[in-house]
Amino acid sequence: MGDKDKQISDLRSRVMWLDPIEGDEDFIKQDETLVRYLKSRDWNVDEAEKMLKRTVEYRRQTRPMELECSWCHEKAGYHSMRQVGFDEVGRPVIYSNFSQAAACRSTVEDAIAHCTYLIENAKRSMKPGISSWVFIMDCTGMTMQACNPKLGYGVTQVMANHYPERLGLVICINHNPVFQGVWRAMKLFLHPNTLAKMKLIRSKRKVVSTFQKYFPDELVTWLREEIKLNKQKPLPTFQAEFWKRPSRKSDHDPRGCPSYVEQYLENYEGNTFSNKHSPHKPHPNIVDSIEGRLERTIVTQDEVVARLRAQEEAGRLDEMNSDAEDESASEIEISKEFQIPKDASKLFT
Ligand SMILES: [Zn+2]
């Protein structure tokens, strides 16, 4: 028996007596789970056992597999992050853009809820042998209120603690000075393995070649169009309401690339029926829209003003977006409420 086989069977013998998680019975006994926790702890069985037990407790307490994003259900488009397709090897691809999000100000709590909903559902769309995902962070429209080091740290902490070895790749594009400030603060807390998965791309040419390297043609085409449309100011309604099916079939569909739309959205009700226990659910508002539950969103005058202000600020910042390689080109002040607490620990994975 190879060393790794022995470590896997050691870890299994230490956790197999744990009560299964209701609704998630396979989680503890799967080889894939054991391997991810061991890998994340450099194959140290004691450390992997501690970490896995903490996740089992977390999954029992918070039941992430059943979690919904109440913020999005209450206000359509509160968060824009959504799965839009798969990369060349079949990893789910999750795209987010700040201009499309209705929330002007996000908190660690709502960002974790939305992100957890997405990644738990991304898992349900994975074919056997696939265990990681890809994020595309389109920073157009990013403000400090919408995304800051404290928020980024909080979300990354949950991922590092409870979803080890699942992050395949993060592609960040259209950086503005806010992104650069957040990134400078965040990277001090990230493990070298995580840093190695982050691709910060500045030039348009590199964005295209990176997309072509990792994604099938239909997703490359979809992303280029989506990113271009989301740069418009003001953002057109058909992009702001990204959960809606376009009026003409030939129009760009902001819900996702054609094969994802066909397999997961057009067949949503069929998938729910045939796979009752764990159908993949798309963005909460796409589900609401398909199920005819999407109430007309009530937006107060205060919210209209807040969103306009945020868009103005983001527009000003986006104009400062440069392709310069020098990261220190534009410094930005980060107020105390958005900073990572001084006593925060480094994120392990
Ligand atoms: Zn949400």
Residues whose N, C-alpha, C, O or C-beta is under 5 A from the ligand:
A	BS01	ZN	C69 W71 C72 H79 H114
